[in-house]
């Protein structure tokens, strides 16, 4: 098993990295990747403020685009799952809401009610994809 958790979107050449991972897997071996989903509900709600749109993230993926890249790297996608995203409410409001009166109001309410540090988990921002190297196990 090779795991690549929230790294693939930081790579300058993710396909070459996946090809290298496939080379090192035995037939039947698995790779698991987790990354931001730019087609997620959170991305759509956040717009340009989506957490993945930052200088650290240089590649963007949807489950479909990463699945196609895995196939081109010689791997067989097996399953894709939405993974939980967990943020304190303060972080979600600061980084997930567009700048403006609404954002400032939400932050003010969270701080007044002392809810800013409360963590919230939701299944709509990231995904995990599992793929297998073909051949005999």
N, CA, C and O atoms as a GROMACS GRO file, in nm:
protein
  548
    1UNK      N    1   0.085  -0.119   0.000
    1UNK     CA    2   0.000   0.000   0.000
    1UNK      C    3   0.089   0.123   0.000
    1UNK      O    4   0.183   0.134   0.078
    2UNK      N    5   0.056   0.214  -0.088
    2UNK     CA    6   0.120   0.346  -0.089
    2UNK      C    7   0.010   0.447  -0.060
    2UNK      O    8  -0.096   0.445  -0.124
    3UNK      N    9   0.036   0.536   0.034
    3UNK     CA   10  -0.063   0.641   0.063
    3UNK      C   11  -0.003   0.777   0.030
    3UNK      O   12   0.112   0.806   0.063
    4UNK      N   13  -0.083   0.858  -0.035
    4UNK     CA   14  -0.045   0.995  -0.071
    4UNK      C   15  -0.158   1.083  -0.021
    4UNK      O   16  -0.259   1.102  -0.090
    5UNK      N   17  -0.142   1.137   0.098
    5UNK     CA   18  -0.250   1.209   0.164
    5UNK      C   19  -0.223   1.358   0.164
    5UNK      O   20  -0.130   1.406   0.229
    6UNK      N   21  -0.304   1.430   0.089
    6UNK     CA   22  -0.294   1.576   0.074
    6UNK      C   23  -0.153   1.620   0.035
    6UNK      O   24  -0.098   1.715   0.089
    7UNK      N   25  -0.097   1.546  -0.062
    7UNK     CA   26   0.035   1.580  -0.117
    7UNK      C   27   0.028   1.598  -0.268
    7UNK      O   28   0.098   1.683  -0.323
    8UNK      N   29  -0.056   1.521  -0.336
    8UNK     CA   30  -0.061   1.521  -0.482
    8UNK      C   31  -0.087   1.660  -0.540
    8UNK      O   32  -0.040   1.692  -0.649
    9UNK      N   33  -0.161   1.742  -0.467
    9UNK     CA   34  -0.193   1.875  -0.516
    9UNK      C   35  -0.079   1.975  -0.496
    9UNK      O   36  -0.089   2.090  -0.539
   10UNK      N   37   0.028   1.931  -0.431
   10UNK     CA   38   0.146   2.014  -0.411
   10UNK      C   39   0.258   1.979  -0.509
   10UNK      O   40   0.361   2.046  -0.512
   11UNK      N   41   0.239   1.876  -0.589
   11UNK     CA   42   0.343   1.825  -0.678
   11UNK      C   43   0.344   1.898  -0.813
   11UNK      O   44   0.239   1.931  -0.867
   12UNK      N   45   0.464   1.921  -0.865
   12UNK     CA   46   0.475   1.986  -0.996
   12UNK      C   47   0.446   1.888  -1.110
   12UNK      O   48   0.406   1.931  -1.218
   13UNK      N   49   0.464   1.759  -1.087
   13UNK     CA   50   0.440   1.659  -1.190
   13UNK      C   51   0.373   1.536  -1.128
   13UNK      O   52   0.437   1.433  -1.110
   14UNK      N   53   0.245   1.548  -1.095
   14UNK     CA   54   0.179   1.438  -1.024
   14UNK      C   55   0.170   1.309  -1.104
   14UNK      O   56   0.173   1.200  -1.047
   15UNK      N   57   0.159   1.319  -1.236
   15UNK     CA   58   0.150   1.195  -1.315
   15UNK      C   59   0.278   1.114  -1.304
   15UNK      O   60   0.273   0.992  -1.288
   16UNK      N   61   0.393   1.179  -1.312
   16UNK     CA   62   0.520   1.108  -1.299
   16UNK      C   63   0.531   1.045  -1.160
   16UNK      O   64   0.582   0.933  -1.147
   17UNK      N   65   0.485   1.114  -1.059
   17UNK     CA   66   0.486   1.058  -0.923
   17UNK      C   67   0.398   0.934  -0.914
   17UNK      O   68   0.434   0.837  -0.849
   18UNK      N   69   0.281   0.938  -0.980
   18UNK     CA   70   0.192   0.821  -0.979
   18UNK      C   71   0.252   0.705  -1.058
   18UNK      O   72   0.237   0.589  -1.019
   19UNK      N   73   0.320   0.736  -1.166
   19UNK     CA   74   0.387   0.630  -1.243
   19UNK      C   75   0.497   0.566  -1.159
   19UNK      O   76   0.515   0.444  -1.163
   20UNK      N   77   0.571   0.647  -1.082
   20UNK     CA   78   0.675   0.592  -0.994
   20UNK      C   79   0.613   0.507  -0.885
   20UNK      O   80   0.666   0.401  -0.851
   21UNK      N   81   0.502   0.552  -0.829
   21UNK     CA   82   0.433   0.473  -0.726
   21UNK      C   83   0.387   0.340  -0.785
   21UNK      O   84   0.401   0.236  -0.721
   22UNK      N   85   0.331   0.343  -0.906
   22UNK     CA   86   0.285   0.220  -0.971
   22UNK      C   87   0.402   0.124  -0.994
   22UNK      O   88   0.387   0.003  -0.976
   23UNK      N   89   0.516   0.177  -1.032
   23UNK     CA   90   0.636   0.095  -1.054
   23UNK      C   91   0.674   0.019  -0.926
   23UNK      O   92   0.715  -0.097  -0.932
   24UNK      N   93   0.661   0.083  -0.812
   24UNK     CA   94   0.704   0.023  -0.686
   24UNK      C   95   0.599  -0.070  -0.624
   24UNK      O   96   0.631  -0.145  -0.532
   25UNK      N   97   0.477  -0.066  -0.673
   25UNK     CA   98   0.374  -0.157  -0.620
   25UNK      C   99   0.389  -0.295  -0.682
   25UNK      O  100   0.425  -0.310  -0.799
   26UNK      N  101   0.361  -0.396  -0.601
   26UNK     CA  102   0.349  -0.531  -0.655
   26UNK      C  103   0.216  -0.541  -0.728
   26UNK      O  104   0.126  -0.462  -0.702
   27UNK      N  105   0.202  -0.636  -0.820
   27UNK     CA  106   0.071  -0.658  -0.882
   27UNK      C  107  -0.035  -0.681  -0.773
   27UNK      O  108  -0.014  -0.761  -0.682
   28UNK      N  109  -0.145  -0.614  -0.784
   28UNK     CA  110  -0.251  -0.622  -0.684
   28UNK      C  111  -0.233  -0.523  -0.571
   28UNK      O  112  -0.324  -0.505  -0.490
   29UNK      N  113  -0.116  -0.457  -0.565
   29UNK     CA  114  -0.091  -0.356  -0.462
   29UNK      C  115  -0.181  -0.236  -0.480
   29UNK      O  116  -0.228  -0.208  -0.590
   30UNK      N  117  -0.204  -0.165  -0.372
   30UNK     CA  118  -0.300  -0.054  -0.372
   30UNK      C  119  -0.230   0.080  -0.348
   30UNK      O  120  -0.124   0.087  -0.284
   31UNK      N  121  -0.292   0.183  -0.400
   31UNK     CA  122  -0.252   0.320  -0.372
   31UNK      C  123  -0.376   0.394  -0.323
   31UNK      O  124  -0.486   0.374  -0.376
   32UNK      N  125  -0.360   0.476  -0.222
   32UNK     CA  126  -0.469   0.557  -0.168
   32UNK      C  127  -0.424   0.701  -0.172
   32UNK      O  128  -0.317   0.736  -0.123
   33UNK      N  129  -0.509   0.785  -0.232
   33UNK     CA  130  -0.481   0.928  -0.238
   33UNK      C  131  -0.595   1.004  -0.175
   33UNK      O  132  -0.711   0.965  -0.188
   34UNK      N  133  -0.563   1.112  -0.107
   34UNK     CA  134  -0.664   1.204  -0.053
   34UNK      C  135  -0.623   1.344  -0.097
   34UNK      O  136  -0.505   1.380  -0.093
   35UNK      N  137  -0.722   1.422  -0.138
   35UNK     CA  138  -0.694   1.558  -0.183
   35UNK      C  139  -0.822   1.640  -0.180
   35UNK      O  140  -0.931   1.588  -0.156
   36UNK      N  141  -0.807   1.768  -0.206
   36UNK     CA  142  -0.922   1.857  -0.215
   36UNK      C  143  -0.998   1.829  -0.344
   36UNK      O  144  -0.938   1.792  -0.446
   37UNK      N  145  -1.128   1.845  -0.340
   37UNK     CA  146  -1.214   1.825  -0.457
   37UNK      C  147  -1.262   1.962  -0.505
   37UNK      O  148  -1.346   2.025  -0.442
   38UNK      N  149  -1.208   2.008  -0.618
   38UNK     CA  150  -1.247   2.141  -0.666
   38UNK      C  151  -1.387   2.144  -0.725
   38UNK      O  152  -1.437   2.250  -0.762
   39UNK      N  153  -1.451   2.027  -0.734
   39UNK     CA  154  -1.589   2.021  -0.780
   39UNK      C  155  -1.685   1.995  -0.664
   39UNK      O  156  -1.801   1.961  -0.685
   40UNK      N  157  -1.636   2.012  -0.541
   40UNK     CA  158  -1.716   1.982  -0.423
   40UNK      C  159  -1.814   2.095  -0.390
   40UNK      O  160  -1.802   2.206  -0.442
   41UNK      N  161  -1.908   2.064  -0.305
   41UNK     CA  162  -2.003   2.164  -0.258
   41UNK      C  163  -1.930   2.277  -0.185
   41UNK      O  164  -1.962   2.394  -0.203
   42UNK      N  165  -1.832   2.241  -0.104
   42UNK     CA  166  -1.756   2.342  -0.032
   42UNK      C  167  -1.684   2.436  -0.129
   42UNK      O  168  -1.682   2.557  -0.108
   43UNK      N  169  -1.624   2.381  -0.236
   43UNK     CA  170  -1.556   2.464  -0.336
   43UNK      C  171  -1.656   2.559  -0.403
   43UNK      O  172  -1.625   2.676  -0.426
   44UNK      N  173  -1.773   2.508  -0.432
   44UNK     CA  174  -1.874   2.592  -0.498
   44UNK      C  175  -1.925   2.701  -0.405
   44UNK      O  176  -1.946   2.815  -0.448
   45UNK      N  177  -1.946   2.667  -0.278
   45UNK     CA  178  -1.992   2.768  -0.182
   45UNK      C  179  -1.885   2.872  -0.151
   45UNK      O  180  -1.916   2.990  -0.130
   46UNK      N  181  -1.759   2.828  -0.148
   46UNK     CA  182  -1.649   2.917  -0.110
   46UNK      C  183  -1.600   3.004  -0.225
   46UNK      O  184  -1.544   3.111  -0.202
   47UNK      N  185  -1.621   2.959  -0.348
   47UNK     CA  186  -1.571   3.035  -0.462
   47UNK      C  187  -1.420   3.049  -0.457
   47UNK      O  188  -1.348   2.952  -0.429
   48UNK      N  189  -1.371   3.169  -0.485
   48UNK     CA  190  -1.226   3.192  -0.487
   48UNK      C  191  -1.162   3.177  -0.350
   48UNK      O  192  -1.040   3.170  -0.340
   49UNK      N  193  -1.243   3.171  -0.243
   49UNK     CA  194  -1.189   3.155  -0.108
   49UNK      C  195  -1.168   3.009  -0.069
   49UNK      O  196  -1.124   2.980   0.042
   50UNK      N  197  -1.200   2.916  -0.160
   50UNK     CA  198  -1.184   2.774  -0.130
   50UNK      C  199  -1.042   2.748  -0.083
   50UNK      O  200  -0.946   2.796  -0.143
   51UNK      N  201  -1.029   2.672   0.024
   51UNK     CA  202  -0.901   2.648   0.090
   51UNK      C  203  -0.793   2.595  -0.004
   51UNK      O  204  -0.675   2.623   0.016
   52UNK      N  205  -0.832   2.520  -0.107
   52UNK     CA  206  -0.734   2.463  -0.198
   52UNK      C  207  -0.672   2.568  -0.292
   52UNK      O  208  -0.563   2.547  -0.345
   53UNK      N  209  -0.742   2.679  -0.311
   53UNK     CA  210  -0.690   2.782  -0.402
   53UNK      C  211  -0.592   2.870  -0.329
   53UNK      O  212  -0.624   2.981  -0.287
   54UNK      N  213  -0.470   2.818  -0.316
   54UNK     CA  214  -0.364   2.891  -0.247
   54UNK      C  215  -0.233   2.863  -0.316
   54UNK      O  216  -0.223   2.775  -0.401
   55UNK      N  217  -0.133   2.938  -0.280
   55UNK     CA  218  -0.002   2.923  -0.344
   55UNK      C  219   0.060   2.786  -0.320
   55UNK      O  220   0.142   2.741  -0.400
   56UNK      N  221   0.021   2.718  -0.212
   56UNK     CA  222   0.077   2.587  -0.183
   56UNK      C  223   0.020   2.478  -0.274
   56UNK      O  224   0.087   2.377  -0.299
   57UNK      N  225  -0.100   2.497  -0.323
   57UNK     CA  226  -0.166   2.396  -0.407
   57UNK      C  227  -0.148   2.437  -0.553
   57UNK      O  228  -0.201   2.539  -0.598
   58UNK      N  229  -0.072   2.357  -0.626
   58UNK     CA  230  -0.042   2.393  -0.764
   58UNK      C  231  -0.114   2.306  -0.866
   58UNK      O  232  -0.112   2.335  -0.985
   59UNK      N  233  -0.178   2.200  -0.820
   59UNK     CA  234  -0.259   2.113  -0.905
   59UNK      C  235  -0.396   2.097  -0.839
   59UNK      O  236  -0.406   2.087  -0.717
   60UNK      N  237  -0.498   2.093  -0.921
   60UNK     CA  238  -0.635   2.080  -0.870
   60UNK      C  239  -0.700   1.958  -0.932
   60UNK      O  240  -0.678   1.927  -1.049
   61UNK      N  241  -0.782   1.890  -0.852
   61UNK     CA  242  -0.842   1.766  -0.899
   61UNK      C  243  -0.989   1.756  -0.865
   61UNK      O  244  -1.039   1.816  -0.770
   62UNK      N  245  -1.057   1.678  -0.946
   62UNK     CA  246  -1.190   1.625  -0.916
   62UNK      C  247  -1.171   1.473  -0.907
   62UNK      O  248  -1.067   1.423  -0.951
   63UNK      N  249  -1.265   1.400  -0.853
   63UNK     CA  250  -1.250   1.254  -0.853
   63UNK      C  251  -1.230   1.200  -0.996
   63UNK      O  252  -1.153   1.106  -1.016
   64UNK      N  253  -1.300   1.258  -1.092
   64UNK     CA  254  -1.289   1.211  -1.230
   64UNK      C  255  -1.151   1.239  -1.288
   64UNK      O  256  -1.092   1.151  -1.351
   65UNK      N  257  -1.099   1.360  -1.267
   65UNK     CA  258  -0.969   1.393  -1.327
   65UNK      C  259  -0.857   1.311  -1.264
   65UNK      O  260  -0.766   1.268  -1.335
   66UNK      N  261  -0.862   1.289  -1.133
   66UNK     CA  262  -0.758   1.209  -1.069
   66UNK      C  263  -0.770   1.062  -1.110
   66UNK      O  264  -0.670   0.994  -1.127
   67UNK      N  265  -0.893   1.015  -1.126
   67UNK     CA  266  -0.914   0.878  -1.174
   67UNK      C  267  -0.853   0.856  -1.312
   67UNK      O  268  -0.789   0.754  -1.336
   68UNK      N  269  -0.871   0.952  -1.402
   68UNK     CA  270  -0.813   0.943  -1.536
   68UNK      C  271  -0.661   0.945  -1.530
   68UNK      O  272  -0.594   0.873  -1.604
   69UNK      N  273  -0.605   1.028  -1.441
   69UNK     CA  274  -0.460   1.033  -1.427
   69UNK      C  275  -0.405   0.901  -1.374
   69UNK      O  276  -0.299   0.856  -1.416
   70UNK      N  277  -0.477   0.839  -1.282
   70UNK     CA  278  -0.435   0.708  -1.230
   70UNK      C  279  -0.432   0.605  -1.341
   70UNK      O  280  -0.339   0.525  -1.349
   71UNK      N  281  -0.533   0.605  -1.426
   71UNK     CA  282  -0.537   0.511  -1.539
   71UNK      C  283  -0.418   0.535  -1.631
   71UNK      O  284  -0.352   0.440  -1.673
   72UNK      N  285  -0.388   0.661  -1.663
   72UNK     CA  286  -0.274   0.693  -1.749
   72UNK      C  287  -0.141   0.651  -1.684
   72UNK      O  288  -0.043   0.626  -1.753
   73UNK      N  289  -0.140   0.645  -1.552
   73UNK     CA  290  -0.019   0.602  -1.480
   73UNK      C  291  -0.012   0.450  -1.466
   73UNK      O  292   0.081   0.398  -1.405
   74UNK      N  293  -0.110   0.379  -1.521
   74UNK     CA  294  -0.107   0.233  -1.517
   74UNK      C  295  -0.176   0.170  -1.399
   74UNK      O  296  -0.149   0.055  -1.365
   75UNK      N  297  -0.266   0.243  -1.335
   75UNK     CA  298  -0.338   0.193  -1.218
   75UNK      C  299  -0.488   0.184  -1.248
   75UNK      O  300  -0.539   0.255  -1.335
   76UNK      N  301  -0.556   0.098  -1.177
   76UNK     CA  302  -0.700   0.077  -1.195
   76UNK      C  303  -0.776   0.136  -1.077
   76UNK      O  304  -0.768   0.082  -0.967
   77UNK      N  305  -0.850   0.246  -1.095
   77UNK     CA  306  -0.930   0.298  -0.984
   77UNK      C  307  -1.030   0.194  -0.936
   77UNK      O  308  -1.096   0.127  -1.016
   78UNK      N  309  -1.040   0.181  -0.804
   78UNK     CA  310  -1.129   0.081  -0.744
   78UNK      C  311  -1.250   0.150  -0.682
   78UNK      O  312  -1.364   0.109  -0.706
   79UNK      N  313  -1.226   0.251  -0.602
   79UNK     CA  314  -1.337   0.320  -0.536
   79UNK      C  315  -1.296   0.463  -0.502
   79UNK      O  316  -1.178   0.494  -0.484
   80UNK      N  317  -1.396   0.548  -0.495
   80UNK     CA  318  -1.377   0.687  -0.455
   80UNK      C  319  -1.476   0.718  -0.344
   80UNK      O  320  -1.593   0.680  -0.352
   81UNK      N  321  -1.428   0.787  -0.241
   81UNK     CA  322  -1.513   0.822  -0.128
   81UNK      C  323  -1.493   0.967  -0.091
   81UNK      O  324  -1.383   1.021  -0.102
   82UNK      N  325  -1.599   1.030  -0.047
   82UNK     CA  326  -1.584   1.163   0.012
   82UNK      C  327  -1.528   1.144   0.152
   82UNK      O  328  -1.572   1.056   0.225
   83UNK      N  329  -1.431   1.225   0.187
   83UNK     CA  330  -1.376   1.215   0.322
   83UNK      C  331  -1.420   1.334   0.404
   83UNK      O  332  -1.453   1.440   0.350
   84UNK      N  333  -1.420   1.316   0.532
   84UNK     CA  334  -1.463   1.423   0.621
   84UNK      C  335  -1.359   1.536   0.624
   84UNK      O  336  -1.239   1.511   0.628
   85UNK      N  337  -1.408   1.655   0.622
   85UNK     CA  338  -1.326   1.774   0.640
   85UNK      C  339  -1.363   1.831   0.776
   85UNK      O  340  -1.481   1.850   0.805
   86UNK      N  341  -1.262   1.858   0.860
   86UNK     CA  342  -1.289   1.910   0.994
   86UNK      C  343  -1.216   2.041   1.014
   86UNK      O  344  -1.094   2.049   0.997
   87UNK      N  345  -1.290   2.142   1.050
   87UNK     CA  346  -1.234   2.275   1.078
   87UNK      C  347  -1.304   2.334   1.199
   87UNK      O  348  -1.422   2.306   1.222
   88UNK      N  349  -1.234   2.416   1.277
   88UNK     CA  350  -1.304   2.497   1.376
   88UNK      C  351  -1.395   2.595   1.300
   88UNK      O  352  -1.360   2.639   1.191
   89UNK      N  353  -1.507   2.628   1.356
   89UNK     CA  354  -1.600   2.720   1.289
   89UNK      C  355  -1.532   2.850   1.249
   89UNK      O  356  -1.561   2.905   1.142
   90UNK      N  357  -1.444   2.900   1.334
   90UNK     CA  358  -1.372   3.025   1.305
   90UNK      C  359  -1.293   3.012   1.175
   90UNK      O  360  -1.296   3.101   1.090
   91UNK      N  361  -1.222   2.902   1.161
   91UNK     CA  362  -1.140   2.879   1.041
   91UNK      C  363  -1.230   2.867   0.918
   91UNK      O  364  -1.201   2.925   0.813
   92UNK      N  365  -1.338   2.793   0.932
   92UNK     CA  366  -1.431   2.776   0.820
   92UNK      C  367  -1.486   2.911   0.774
   92UNK      O  368  -1.493   2.937   0.654
   93UNK      N  369  -1.524   2.996   0.869
   93UNK     CA  370  -1.579   3.127   0.833
   93UNK      C  371  -1.471   3.216   0.772
   93UNK      O  372  -1.497   3.284   0.672
   94UNK      N  373  -1.351   3.218   0.830
   94UNK     CA  374  -1.243   3.304   0.778
   94UNK      C  375  -1.199   3.263   0.639
   94UNK      O  376  -1.176   3.348   0.553
   95UNK      N  377  -1.189   3.132   0.617
   95UNK     CA  378  -1.132   3.083   0.491
   95UNK      C  379  -1.235   3.028   0.394
   95UNK      O  380  -1.203   3.006   0.277
   96UNK      N  381  -1.355   3.007   0.439
   96UNK     CA  382  -1.454   2.946   0.352
   96UNK      C  383  -1.564   3.040   0.306
   96UNK      O  384  -1.637   3.007   0.212
   97UNK      N  385  -1.576   3.156   0.369
   97UNK     CA  386  -1.678   3.251   0.328
   97UNK      C  387  -1.613   3.366   0.254
   97UNK      O  388  -1.504   3.410   0.288
   98UNK      N  389  -1.682   3.415   0.153
   98UNK     CA  390  -1.629   3.527   0.078
   98UNK      C  391  -1.618   3.649   0.167
   98UNK      O  392  -1.697   3.669   0.259
   99UNK      N  393  -1.518   3.731   0.138
   99UNK     CA  394  -1.495   3.855   0.213
   99UNK      C  395  -1.620   3.942   0.210
   99UNK      O  396  -1.691   3.946   0.109
  100UNK      N  397  -1.645   4.012   0.319
  100UNK     CA  398  -1.757   4.105   0.320
  100UNK      C  399  -1.830   4.108   0.452
  100UNK      O  400  -1.787   4.051   0.552
  101UNK      N  401  -1.943   4.177   0.448
  101UNK     CA  402  -2.024   4.198   0.569
  101UNK      C  403  -2.071   4.065   0.626
  101UNK      O  404  -2.067   4.045   0.748
  102UNK      N  405  -2.115   3.974   0.541
  102UNK     CA  406  -2.164   3.844   0.589
  102UNK      C  407  -2.055   3.770   0.665
  102UNK      O  408  -2.080   3.718   0.774
  103UNK      N  409  -1.935   3.765   0.610
  103UNK     CA  410  -1.823   3.697   0.675
  103UNK      C  411  -1.793   3.760   0.810
  103UNK      O  412  -1.778   3.689   0.909
  104UNK      N  413  -1.784   3.890   0.815
  104UNK     CA  414  -1.754   3.958   0.942
  104UNK      C  415  -1.865   3.935   1.043
  104UNK      O  416  -1.839   3.919   1.162
  105UNK      N  417  -1.989   3.934   0.997
  105UNK     CA  418  -2.102   3.910   1.088
  105UNK      C  419  -2.098   3.770   1.146
  105UNK      O  420  -2.120   3.751   1.266
  106UNK      N  421  -2.070   3.673   1.062
  106UNK     CA  422  -2.063   3.534   1.108
  106UNK      C  423  -1.950   3.519   1.210
  106UNK      O  424  -1.968   3.457   1.314
  107UNK      N  425  -1.833   3.576   1.180
  107UNK     CA  426  -1.721   3.570   1.274
  107UNK      C  427  -1.756   3.637   1.406
  107UNK      O  428  -1.721   3.585   1.513
  108UNK      N  429  -1.823   3.748   1.401
  108UNK     CA  430  -1.863   3.819   1.522
  108UNK      C  431  -1.959   3.735   1.607
  108UNK      O  432  -1.946   3.728   1.729
  109UNK      N  433  -2.055   3.673   1.541
  109UNK     CA  434  -2.151   3.587   1.611
  109UNK      C  435  -2.079   3.470   1.676
  109UNK      O  436  -2.105   3.437   1.792
  110UNK      N  437  -1.989   3.405   1.601
  110UNK     CA  438  -1.914   3.291   1.656
  110UNK      C  439  -1.835   3.333   1.780
  110UNK      O  440  -1.833   3.261   1.880
  111UNK      N  441  -1.771   3.448   1.774
  111UNK     CA  442  -1.690   3.492   1.888
  111UNK      C  443  -1.779   3.533   2.006
  111UNK      O  444  -1.747   3.502   2.121
  112UNK      N  445  -1.887   3.602   1.978
  112UNK     CA  446  -1.979   3.643   2.085
  112UNK      C  447  -2.034   3.522   2.160
  112UNK      O  448  -2.043   3.521   2.283
  113UNK      N  449  -2.072   3.420   2.084
  113UNK     CA  450  -2.128   3.299   2.144
  113UNK      C  451  -2.021   3.197   2.184
  113UNK      O  452  -2.053   3.088   2.230
  114UNK      N  453  -1.895   3.235   2.168
  114UNK     CA  454  -1.782   3.148   2.200
  114UNK      C  455  -1.790   3.013   2.126
  114UNK      O  456  -1.764   2.907   2.183
  115UNK      N  457  -1.826   3.022   2.000
  115UNK     CA  458  -1.839   2.902   1.918
  115UNK      C  459  -1.725   2.890   1.817
  115UNK      O  460  -1.716   2.789   1.746
  116UNK      N  461  -1.638   2.989   1.808
  116UNK     CA  462  -1.532   2.990   1.707
  116UNK      C  463  -1.440   2.870   1.711
  116UNK      O  464  -1.391   2.827   1.607
  117UNK      N  465  -1.416   2.816   1.828
  117UNK     CA  466  -1.326   2.701   1.842
  117UNK      C  467  -1.394   2.567   1.825
  117UNK      O  468  -1.326   2.464   1.821
  118UNK      N  469  -1.525   2.566   1.816
  118UNK     CA  470  -1.600   2.442   1.798
  118UNK      C  471  -1.571   2.382   1.661
  118UNK      O  472  -1.585   2.451   1.560
  119UNK      N  473  -1.531   2.256   1.657
  119UNK     CA  474  -1.499   2.191   1.530
  119UNK      C  475  -1.623   2.134   1.464
  119UNK      O  476  -1.715   2.084   1.530
  120UNK      N  477  -1.623   2.143   1.334
  120UNK     CA  478  -1.733   2.093   1.252
  120UNK      C  479  -1.675   2.001   1.147
  120UNK      O  480  -1.580   2.037   1.077
  121UNK      N  481  -1.731   1.881   1.135
  121UNK     CA  482  -1.689   1.786   1.032
  121UNK      C  483  -1.801   1.770   0.931
  121UNK      O  484  -1.918   1.758   0.968
  122UNK      N  485  -1.764   1.771   0.805
  122UNK     CA  486  -1.864   1.756   0.700
  122UNK      C  487  -1.801   1.685   0.581
  122UNK      O  488  -1.680   1.697   0.558
  123UNK      N  489  -1.881   1.610   0.505
  123UNK     CA  490  -1.827   1.527   0.397
  123UNK      C  491  -1.833   1.595   0.261
  123UNK      O  492  -1.875   1.533   0.164
  124UNK      N  493  -1.792   1.720   0.251
  124UNK     CA  494  -1.799   1.784   0.119
  124UNK      C  495  -1.688   1.884   0.094
  124UNK      O  496  -1.714   2.004   0.082
  125UNK      N  497  -1.568   1.837   0.085
  125UNK     CA  498  -1.456   1.924   0.052
  125UNK      C  499  -1.338   1.845  -0.001
  125UNK      O  500  -1.261   1.894  -0.083
  126UNK      N  501  -1.324   1.722   0.047
  126UNK     CA  502  -1.212   1.637   0.008
  126UNK      C  503  -1.264   1.503  -0.040
  126UNK      O  504  -1.380   1.467  -0.019
  127UNK      N  505  -1.176   1.429  -0.106
  127UNK     CA  506  -1.212   1.293  -0.144
  127UNK      C  507  -1.090   1.204  -0.134
  127UNK      O  508  -0.976   1.250  -0.131
  128UNK      N  509  -1.117   1.075  -0.128
  128UNK     CA  510  -1.015   0.972  -0.127
  128UNK      C  511  -1.041   0.882  -0.246
  128UNK      O  512  -1.156   0.851  -0.277
  129UNK      N  513  -0.935   0.842  -0.311
  129UNK     CA  514  -0.949   0.749  -0.424
  129UNK      C  515  -0.851   0.635  -0.404
  129UNK      O  516  -0.735   0.657  -0.368
  130UNK      N  517  -0.898   0.516  -0.427
  130UNK     CA  518  -0.818   0.395  -0.412
  130UNK      C  519  -0.801   0.332  -0.550
  130UNK      O  520  -0.896   0.322  -0.626
  131UNK      N  521  -0.678   0.289  -0.580
  131UNK     CA  522  -0.651   0.226  -0.709
  131UNK      C  523  -0.559   0.106  -0.687
  131UNK      O  524  -0.489   0.097  -0.586
  132UNK      N  525  -0.561   0.017  -0.783
  132UNK     CA  526  -0.484  -0.108  -0.774
  132UNK      C  527  -0.395  -0.122  -0.895
  132UNK      O  528  -0.430  -0.081  -1.006
  133UNK      N  529  -0.278  -0.180  -0.872
  133UNK     CA  530  -0.191  -0.215  -0.982
  133UNK      C  531  -0.241  -0.348  -1.039
  133UNK      O  532  -0.262  -0.443  -0.965
  134UNK      N  533  -0.259  -0.354  -1.169
  134UNK     CA  534  -0.308  -0.474  -1.232
  134UNK      C  535  -0.207  -0.587  -1.229
  134UNK      O  536  -0.095  -0.571  -1.180
  135UNK      N  537  -0.247  -0.699  -1.280
  135UNK     CA  538  -0.158  -0.816  -1.283
  135UNK      C  539  -0.194  -0.912  -1.173
  135UNK      O  540  -0.290  -0.893  -1.100
  136UNK      N  541  -0.115  -1.017  -1.163
  136UNK     CA  542  -0.142  -1.121  -1.064
  136UNK      C  543  -0.096  -1.076  -0.926
  136UNK      O  544   0.008  -1.013  -0.913
  137UNK      N  545  -0.173  -1.110  -0.823
  137UNK     CA  546  -0.138  -1.076  -0.684
  137UNK      C  547  -0.035  -1.171  -0.631
  137UNK      O  548   0.007  -1.158  -0.515
   0.00000   0.00000   0.00000
